[in-house]
Amino acid sequence: MHRRVSACKAEGGYRLWIRFEDGLEGSVFLGNLLEIGAFRIWRDAREFEKVRVDPETATVTWEGGIRLDSDLLYEDLLAQHGL
């Protein structure tokens, strides 16, 4: 099942706040991705802050084609909530 993101915003320390269409929301840490390929652009925090929700796919995306798997983000938040 593809989980749809309804809102997101960059927070300090490479944390990303996300809300899903079903109301689940919270923050995930993405700083561990800074050393991997395309994510290196985030070393400039201003690039990380350019996050948005793609209106067609309802996924978290950045300029240059970086997209994060909504299902993995959803599972991460469920685990944080103990669900």
Biopython code that builds the backbone (N, CA, C, O; Angstrom):
import numpy as np
from Bio.PDB.StructureBuilder import StructureBuilder

atoms = [
    (1, "MET", "N", (0.848, -1.194, 0.000)),
    (1, "MET", "CA", (0.000, 0.000, 0.000)),
    (1, "MET", "C", (0.881, 1.240, 0.000)),
    (1, "MET", "O", (1.803, 1.363, 0.806)),
    (2, "HIS", "N", (0.589, 2.143, -0.901)),
    (2, "HIS", "CA", (1.352, 3.390, -0.980)),
    (2, "HIS", "C", (0.761, 4.420, -0.015)),
    (2, "HIS", "O", (-0.385, 4.845, -0.165)),
    (3, "ARG", "N", (1.551, 4.805, 0.963)),
    (3, "ARG", "CA", (1.121, 5.818, 1.938)),
    (3, "ARG", "C", (1.315, 7.194, 1.332)),
    (3, "ARG", "O", (2.364, 7.471, 0.750)),
    (4, "ARG", "N", (0.328, 8.051, 1.458)),
    (4, "ARG", "CA", (0.362, 9.383, 0.841)),
    (4, "ARG", "C", (0.692, 10.444, 1.882)),
    (4, "ARG", "O", (0.065, 10.519, 2.939)),
    (5, "VAL", "N", (1.682, 11.254, 1.563)),
    (5, "VAL", "CA", (2.108, 12.352, 2.426)),
    (5, "VAL", "C", (1.237, 13.570, 2.121)),
    (5, "VAL", "O", (1.035, 13.916, 0.957)),
    (6, "SER", "N", (0.726, 14.216, 3.164)),
    (6, "SER", "CA", (-0.089, 15.415, 2.951)),
    (6, "SER", "C", (0.667, 16.697, 3.273)),
    (6, "SER", "O", (0.297, 17.762, 2.779)),
    (7, "ALA", "N", (1.721, 16.623, 4.093)),
    (7, "ALA", "CA", (2.496, 17.819, 4.438)),
    (7, "ALA", "C", (3.865, 17.390, 4.954)),
    (7, "ALA", "O", (4.028, 16.293, 5.487)),
    (8, "CYS", "N", (4.848, 18.277, 4.784)),
    (8, "CYS", "CA", (6.176, 18.030, 5.333)),
    (8, "CYS", "C", (6.911, 19.354, 5.460)),
    (8, "CYS", "O", (6.583, 20.329, 4.784)),
    (9, "LYS", "N", (7.919, 19.377, 6.342)),
    (9, "LYS", "CA", (8.777, 20.557, 6.459)),
    (9, "LYS", "C", (10.093, 20.145, 7.097)),
    (9, "LYS", "O", (10.151, 19.237, 7.926)),
    (10, "ALA", "N", (11.140, 20.834, 6.691)),
    (10, "ALA", "CA", (12.464, 20.582, 7.247)),
    (10, "ALA", "C", (12.544, 21.195, 8.640)),
    (10, "ALA", "O", (12.033, 22.286, 8.894)),
    (11, "GLU", "N", (13.199, 20.463, 9.530)),
    (11, "GLU", "CA", (13.456, 20.952, 10.879)),
    (11, "GLU", "C", (14.969, 20.971, 11.073)),
    (11, "GLU", "O", (15.706, 20.431, 10.247)),
    (12, "GLY", "N", (15.428, 21.572, 12.132)),
    (12, "GLY", "CA", (16.854, 21.621, 12.413)),
    (12, "GLY", "C", (17.440, 20.243, 12.616)),
    (12, "GLY", "O", (16.729, 19.293, 12.943)),
    (13, "GLY", "N", (18.755, 20.141, 12.420)),
    (13, "GLY", "CA", (19.444, 18.882, 12.657)),
    (13, "GLY", "C", (19.074, 17.782, 11.685)),
    (13, "GLY", "O", (19.123, 16.604, 12.036)),
    (14, "TYR", "N", (18.706, 18.149, 10.469)),
    (14, "TYR", "CA", (18.336, 17.186, 9.424)),
    (14, "TYR", "C", (17.189, 16.282, 9.846)),
    (14, "TYR", "O", (17.177, 15.086, 9.556)),
    (15, "ARG", "N", (16.237, 16.875, 10.530)),
    (15, "ARG", "CA", (15.001, 16.162, 10.856)),
    (15, "ARG", "C", (13.922, 16.641, 9.892)),
    (15, "ARG", "O", (13.901, 17.806, 9.494)),
    (16, "LEU", "N", (13.046, 15.747, 9.530)),
    (16, "LEU", "CA", (11.959, 16.050, 8.617)),
    (16, "LEU", "C", (10.644, 15.723, 9.304)),
    (16, "LEU", "O", (10.414, 14.585, 9.713)),
    (17, "TRP", "N", (9.778, 16.734, 9.430)),
    (17, "TRP", "CA", (8.438, 16.522, 9.980)),
    (17, "TRP", "C", (7.537, 16.142, 8.815)),
    (17, "TRP", "O", (7.580, 16.762, 7.752)),
    (18, "ILE", "N", (6.717, 15.111, 9.027)),
    (18, "ILE", "CA", (5.840, 14.589, 7.977)),
    (18, "ILE", "C", (4.456, 14.333, 8.548)),
    (18, "ILE", "O", (4.313, 13.886, 9.686)),
    (19, "ARG", "N", (3.438, 14.621, 7.746)),
    (19, "ARG", "CA", (2.065, 14.217, 8.080)),
    (19, "ARG", "C", (1.540, 13.403, 6.899)),
    (19, "ARG", "O", (1.693, 13.785, 5.739)),
    (20, "PHE", "N", (0.921, 12.279, 7.225)),
    (20, "PHE", "CA", (0.307, 11.430, 6.207)),
    (20, "PHE", "C", (-1.192, 11.698, 6.155)),
    (20, "PHE", "O", (-1.774, 12.243, 7.093)),
    (21, "GLU", "N", (-1.804, 11.306, 5.041)),
    (21, "GLU", "CA", (-3.231, 11.565, 4.842)),
    (21, "GLU", "C", (-4.103, 10.955, 5.923)),
    (21, "GLU", "O", (-5.193, 11.465, 6.184)),
    (22, "ASP", "N", (-3.659, 9.877, 6.561)),
    (22, "ASP", "CA", (-4.476, 9.260, 7.603)),
    (22, "ASP", "C", (-4.285, 9.916, 8.973)),
    (22, "ASP", "O", (-4.873, 9.475, 9.961)),
    (23, "GLY", "N", (-3.452, 10.984, 9.031)),
    (23, "GLY", "CA", (-3.267, 11.727, 10.275)),
    (23, "GLY", "C", (-2.006, 11.394, 11.040)),
    (23, "GLY", "O", (-1.631, 12.142, 11.943)),
    (24, "LEU", "N", (-1.328, 10.288, 10.712)),
    (24, "LEU", "CA", (-0.073, 9.964, 11.380)),
    (24, "LEU", "C", (0.947, 11.050, 11.051)),
    (24, "LEU", "O", (1.109, 11.431, 9.892)),
    (25, "GLU", "N", (1.635, 11.545, 12.084)),
    (25, "GLU", "CA", (2.643, 12.571, 11.851)),
    (25, "GLU", "C", (3.772, 12.437, 12.858)),
    (25, "GLU", "O", (3.629, 11.809, 13.907)),
    (26, "GLY", "N", (4.890, 13.042, 12.511)),
    (26, "GLY", "CA", (6.050, 13.020, 13.383)),
    (26, "GLY", "C", (7.296, 13.394, 12.615)),
    (26, "GLY", "O", (7.232, 13.750, 11.438)),
    (27, "SER", "N", (8.438, 13.310, 13.291)),
    (27, "SER", "CA", (9.714, 13.689, 12.691)),
    (27, "SER", "C", (10.617, 12.474, 12.545)),
    (27, "SER", "O", (10.638, 11.582, 13.393)),
    (28, "VAL", "N", (11.364, 12.466, 11.446)),
    (28, "VAL", "CA", (12.363, 11.423, 11.211)),
    (28, "VAL", "C", (13.710, 12.093, 10.985)),
    (28, "VAL", "O", (13.784, 13.192, 10.435)),
    (29, "PHE", "N", (14.773, 11.423, 11.413)),
    (29, "PHE", "CA", (16.124, 11.934, 11.230)),
    (29, "PHE", "C", (16.677, 11.415, 9.912)),
    (29, "PHE", "O", (16.657, 10.211, 9.656)),
    (30, "LEU", "N", (17.177, 12.338, 9.063)),
    (30, "LEU", "CA", (17.712, 11.947, 7.764)),
    (30, "LEU", "C", (19.196, 12.271, 7.622)),
    (30, "LEU", "O", (19.767, 12.088, 6.546)),
    (31, "GLY", "N", (19.822, 12.747, 8.684)),
    (31, "GLY", "CA", (21.233, 13.110, 8.637)),
    (31, "GLY", "C", (22.145, 11.951, 8.293)),
    (31, "GLY", "O", (23.258, 12.159, 7.808)),
    (32, "ASN", "N", (21.686, 10.727, 8.537)),
    (32, "ASN", "CA", (22.493, 9.557, 8.213)),
    (32, "ASN", "C", (22.638, 9.346, 6.701)),
    (32, "ASN", "O", (23.430, 8.506, 6.273)),
    (33, "LEU", "N", (21.892, 10.089, 5.896)),
    (33, "LEU", "CA", (21.966, 9.955, 4.446)),
    (33, "LEU", "C", (22.984, 10.901, 3.811)),
    (33, "LEU", "O", (23.245, 10.796, 2.612)),
    (34, "LEU", "N", (23.563, 11.818, 4.580)),
    (34, "LEU", "CA", (24.426, 12.877, 4.047)),
    (34, "LEU", "C", (25.649, 12.377, 3.295)),
    (34, "LEU", "O", (26.209, 13.122, 2.490)),
    (35, "GLU", "N", (26.077, 11.164, 3.525)),
    (35, "GLU", "CA", (27.277, 10.636, 2.877)),
    (35, "GLU", "C", (26.960, 9.767, 1.661)),
    (35, "GLU", "O", (27.862, 9.183, 1.061)),
    (36, "ILE", "N", (25.699, 9.683, 1.303)),
    (36, "ILE", "CA", (25.283, 8.798, 0.214)),
    (36, "ILE", "C", (24.951, 9.608, -1.037)),
    (36, "ILE", "O", (24.046, 10.442, -1.021)),
    (37, "GLY", "N", (25.673, 9.363, -2.101)),
    (37, "GLY", "CA", (25.398, 9.896, -3.440)),
    (37, "GLY", "C", (24.691, 11.231, -3.512)),
    (37, "GLY", "O", (25.220, 12.254, -3.077)),
    (38, "ALA", "N", (23.488, 11.212, -4.065)),
    (38, "ALA", "CA", (22.722, 12.431, -4.310)),
    (38, "ALA", "C", (22.395, 13.206, -3.040)),
    (38, "ALA", "O", (22.162, 14.413, -3.103)),
    (39, "PHE", "N", (22.373, 12.546, -1.903)),
    (39, "PHE", "CA", (22.024, 13.210, -0.649)),
    (39, "PHE", "C", (23.125, 14.146, -0.151)),
    (39, "PHE", "O", (22.894, 14.960, 0.743)),
    (40, "ARG", "N", (24.313, 14.031, -0.727)),
    (40, "ARG", "CA", (25.422, 14.902, -0.306)),
    (40, "ARG", "C", (25.092, 16.380, -0.489)),
    (40, "ARG", "O", (25.663, 17.231, 0.194)),
    (41, "ILE", "N", (24.191, 16.686, -1.388)),
    (41, "ILE", "CA", (23.788, 18.082, -1.607)),
    (41, "ILE", "C", (23.208, 18.688, -0.331)),
    (41, "ILE", "O", (23.238, 19.906, -0.149)),
    (42, "TRP", "N", (22.683, 17.842, 0.549)),
    (42, "TRP", "CA", (22.084, 18.310, 1.805)),
    (42, "TRP", "C", (23.111, 18.831, 2.792)),
    (42, "TRP", "O", (22.742, 19.422, 3.807)),
    (43, "ARG", "N", (24.399, 18.625, 2.515)),
    (43, "ARG", "CA", (25.419, 19.187, 3.405)),
    (43, "ARG", "C", (25.228, 20.695, 3.515)),
    (43, "ARG", "O", (25.575, 21.304, 4.527)),
    (44, "ASP", "N", (24.673, 21.291, 2.461)),
    (44, "ASP", "CA", (24.216, 22.675, 2.508)),
    (44, "ASP", "C", (22.773, 22.601, 3.021)),
    (44, "ASP", "O", (21.863, 22.231, 2.280)),
    (45, "ALA", "N", (22.580, 22.950, 4.271)),
    (45, "ALA", "CA", (21.261, 22.804, 4.908)),
    (45, "ALA", "C", (20.162, 23.523, 4.140)),
    (45, "ALA", "O", (18.999, 23.130, 4.222)),
    (46, "ARG", "N", (20.506, 24.561, 3.401)),
    (46, "ARG", "CA", (19.486, 25.273, 2.613)),
    (46, "ARG", "C", (18.874, 24.365, 1.556)),
    (46, "ARG", "O", (17.705, 24.518, 1.202)),
    (47, "GLU", "N", (19.659, 23.422, 1.053)),
    (47, "GLU", "CA", (19.134, 22.457, 0.078)),
    (47, "GLU", "C", (18.160, 21.491, 0.749)),
    (47, "GLU", "O", (17.125, 21.147, 0.178)),
    (48, "PHE", "N", (18.491, 21.063, 1.944)),
    (48, "PHE", "CA", (17.597, 20.171, 2.692)),
    (48, "PHE", "C", (16.255, 20.854, 2.956)),
    (48, "PHE", "O", (15.205, 20.212, 2.935)),
    (49, "GLU", "N", (16.305, 22.154, 3.204)),
    (49, "GLU", "CA", (15.092, 22.918, 3.533)),
    (49, "GLU", "C", (14.153, 23.086, 2.346)),
    (49, "GLU", "O", (13.025, 23.544, 2.529)),
    (50, "LYS", "N", (14.574, 22.735, 1.151)),
    (50, "LYS", "CA", (13.744, 22.884, -0.055)),
    (50, "LYS", "C", (12.771, 21.715, -0.257)),
    (50, "LYS", "O", (12.215, 21.544, -1.342)),
    (51, "VAL", "N", (12.577, 20.935, 0.771)),
    (51, "VAL", "CA", (11.684, 19.781, 0.684)),
    (51, "VAL", "C", (10.251, 20.214, 0.380)),
    (51, "VAL", "O", (9.812, 21.298, 0.766)),
    (52, "ARG", "N", (9.542, 19.339, -0.318)),
    (52, "ARG", "CA", (8.131, 19.600, -0.611)),
    (52, "ARG", "C", (7.427, 18.272, -0.845)),
    (52, "ARG", "O", (8.062, 17.225, -0.970)),
    (53, "VAL", "N", (6.120, 18.338, -0.901)),
    (53, "VAL", "CA", (5.321, 17.160, -1.250)),
    (53, "VAL", "C", (4.984, 17.264, -2.728)),
    (53, "VAL", "O", (4.431, 18.268, -3.176)),
    (54, "ASP", "N", (5.313, 16.237, -3.476)),
    (54, "ASP", "CA", (4.957, 16.200, -4.894)),
    (54, "ASP", "C", (3.440, 16.043, -4.984)),
    (54, "ASP", "O", (2.896, 15.067, -4.467)),
    (55, "PRO", "N", (2.748, 16.978, -5.627)),
    (55, "PRO", "CA", (1.281, 16.924, -5.656)),
    (55, "PRO", "C", (0.717, 15.736, -6.433)),
    (55, "PRO", "O", (-0.410, 15.316, -6.171)),
    (56, "GLU", "N", (1.467, 15.193, -7.372)),
    (56, "GLU", "CA", (0.970, 14.064, -8.160)),
    (56, "GLU", "C", (1.158, 12.732, -7.454)),
    (56, "GLU", "O", (0.266, 11.883, -7.479)),
    (57, "THR", "N", (2.315, 12.543, -6.823)),
    (57, "THR", "CA", (2.616, 11.246, -6.217)),
    (57, "THR", "C", (2.443, 11.228, -4.705)),
    (57, "THR", "O", (2.478, 10.159, -4.095)),
    (58, "ALA", "N", (2.257, 12.398, -4.088)),
    (58, "ALA", "CA", (2.112, 12.523, -2.631)),
    (58, "ALA", "C", (3.304, 11.919, -1.903)),
    (58, "ALA", "O", (3.152, 11.256, -0.877)),
    (59, "THR", "N", (4.506, 12.162, -2.457)),
    (59, "THR", "CA", (5.745, 11.713, -1.830)),
    (59, "THR", "C", (6.592, 12.921, -1.455)),
    (59, "THR", "O", (6.398, 14.020, -1.975)),
    (60, "VAL", "N", (7.532, 12.700, -0.544)),
    (60, "VAL", "CA", (8.480, 13.732, -0.138)),
    (60, "VAL", "C", (9.544, 13.828, -1.222)),
    (60, "VAL", "O", (10.104, 12.813, -1.637)),
    (61, "THR", "N", (9.825, 15.052, -1.687)),
    (61, "THR", "CA", (10.756, 15.229, -2.788)),
    (61, "THR", "C", (11.563, 16.523, -2.646)),
    (61, "THR", "O", (11.169, 17.455, -1.946)),
    (62, "TRP", "N", (12.688, 16.541, -3.325)),
    (62, "TRP", "CA", (13.551, 17.723, -3.392)),
    (62, "TRP", "C", (13.892, 17.970, -4.851)),
    (62, "TRP", "O", (13.712, 17.091, -5.693)),
    (63, "GLU", "N", (14.384, 19.162, -5.151)),
    (63, "GLU", "CA", (14.860, 19.469, -6.494)),
    (63, "GLU", "C", (15.945, 18.475, -6.871)),
    (63, "GLU", "O", (16.668, 17.981, -6.006)),
    (64, "GLY", "N", (16.059, 18.187, -8.143)),
    (64, "GLY", "CA", (17.076, 17.255, -8.592)),
    (64, "GLY", "C", (16.617, 15.811, -8.583)),
    (64, "GLY", "O", (17.392, 14.913, -8.914)),
    (65, "GLY", "N", (15.369, 15.574, -8.210)),
    (65, "GLY", "CA", (14.816, 14.237, -8.302)),
    (65, "GLY", "C", (14.941, 13.366, -7.074)),
    (65, "GLY", "O", (14.620, 12.180, -7.140)),
    (66, "ILE", "N", (15.396, 13.905, -5.951)),
    (66, "ILE", "CA", (15.468, 13.095, -4.736)),
    (66, "ILE", "C", (14.054, 12.862, -4.214)),
    (66, "ILE", "O", (13.293, 13.805, -3.995)),
    (67, "ARG", "N", (13.718, 11.592, -4.019)),
    (67, "ARG", "CA", (12.415, 11.200, -3.461)),
    (67, "ARG", "C", (12.664, 10.176, -2.366)),
    (67, "ARG", "O", (13.591, 9.370, -2.444)),
    (68, "LEU", "N", (11.830, 10.223, -1.358)),
    (68, "LEU", "CA", (11.924, 9.232, -0.286)),
    (68, "LEU", "C", (10.699, 8.330, -0.333)),
    (68, "LEU", "O", (9.598, 8.771, -0.661)),
    (69, "ASP", "N", (10.904, 7.081, -0.008)),
    (69, "ASP", "CA", (9.842, 6.090, -0.025)),
    (69, "ASP", "C", (8.865, 6.379, 1.114)),
    (69, "ASP", "O", (9.227, 6.292, 2.287)),
    (70, "SER", "N", (7.641, 6.720, 0.764)),
    (70, "SER", "CA", (6.626, 7.076, 1.758)),
    (70, "SER", "C", (6.313, 5.927, 2.701)),
    (70, "SER", "O", (6.061, 6.143, 3.887)),
    (71, "ASP", "N", (6.329, 4.708, 2.181)),
    (71, "ASP", "CA", (6.030, 3.550, 3.031)),
    (71, "ASP", "C", (7.092, 3.363, 4.113)),
    (71, "ASP", "O", (6.758, 3.042, 5.254)),
    (72, "LEU", "N", (8.366, 3.560, 3.770)),
    (72, "LEU", "CA", (9.435, 3.437, 4.764)),
    (72, "LEU", "C", (9.329, 4.529, 5.824)),
    (72, "LEU", "O", (9.521, 4.270, 7.012)),
    (73, "LEU", "N", (9.021, 5.748, 5.389)),
    (73, "LEU", "CA", (8.848, 6.850, 6.346)),
    (73, "LEU", "C", (7.682, 6.556, 7.288)),
    (73, "LEU", "O", (7.765, 6.810, 8.489)),
    (74, "TYR", "N", (6.613, 6.028, 6.741)),
    (74, "TYR", "CA", (5.431, 5.691, 7.533)),
    (74, "TYR", "C", (5.778, 4.629, 8.583)),
    (74, "TYR", "O", (5.403, 4.753, 9.749)),
    (75, "GLU", "N", (6.495, 3.589, 8.157)),
    (75, "GLU", "CA", (6.892, 2.528, 9.080)),
    (75, "GLU", "C", (7.793, 3.064, 10.189)),
    (75, "GLU", "O", (7.688, 2.636, 11.339)),
    (76, "ASP", "N", (8.680, 4.004, 9.845)),
    (76, "ASP", "CA", (9.553, 4.615, 10.837)),
    (76, "ASP", "C", (8.722, 5.347, 11.891)),
    (76, "ASP", "O", (8.979, 5.221, 13.088)),
    (77, "LEU", "N", (7.735, 6.105, 11.445)),
    (77, "LEU", "CA", (6.887, 6.835, 12.398)),
    (77, "LEU", "C", (6.046, 5.871, 13.239)),
    (77, "LEU", "O", (5.860, 6.096, 14.435)),
    (78, "LEU", "N", (5.548, 4.819, 12.635)),
    (78, "LEU", "CA", (4.791, 3.826, 13.433)),
    (78, "LEU", "C", (5.656, 3.245, 14.531)),
    (78, "LEU", "O", (5.200, 3.087, 15.663)),
    (79, "ALA", "N", (6.888, 2.929, 14.214)),
    (79, "ALA", "CA", (7.799, 2.366, 15.201)),
    (79, "ALA", "C", (8.068, 3.367, 16.321)),
    (79, "ALA", "O", (8.145, 2.984, 17.488)),
    (80, "GLN", "N", (8.210, 4.629, 15.981)),
    (80, "GLN", "CA", (8.436, 5.669, 16.996)),
    (80, "GLN", "C", (7.248, 5.779, 17.950)),
    (80, "GLN", "O", (7.416, 6.049, 19.140)),
    (81, "HIS", "N", (6.048, 5.566, 17.413)),
    (81, "HIS", "CA", (4.837, 5.662, 18.218)),
    (81, "HIS", "C", (4.520, 4.345, 18.930)),
    (81, "HIS", "O", (3.542, 4.258, 19.673)),
    (82, "GLY", "N", (5.342, 3.330, 18.703)),
    (82, "GLY", "CA", (5.112, 2.035, 19.334)),
    (82, "GLY", "C", (3.953, 1.273, 18.768)),
    (82, "GLY", "O", (3.330, 0.474, 19.467)),
    (83, "LEU", "N", (3.650, 1.509, 17.503)),
    (83, "LEU", "CA", (2.516, 0.839, 16.854)),
    (83, "LEU", "C", (2.969, -0.244, 15.905)),
    (83, "LEU", "O", (2.139, -0.903, 15.279)),
]
sb = StructureBuilder()
sb.init_structure("model")
sb.init_model(0)
sb.init_chain("A")
sb.init_seg("    ")
for serial, (resi, resn, name, xyz) in enumerate(atoms, 1):
    if name == "N":
        sb.init_residue(resn, " ", resi, " ")
    sb.init_atom(name, np.array(xyz, "f"), 0.0, 1.0, " ", f" {name:<3s}", serial, name[0])
structure = sb.get_structure()
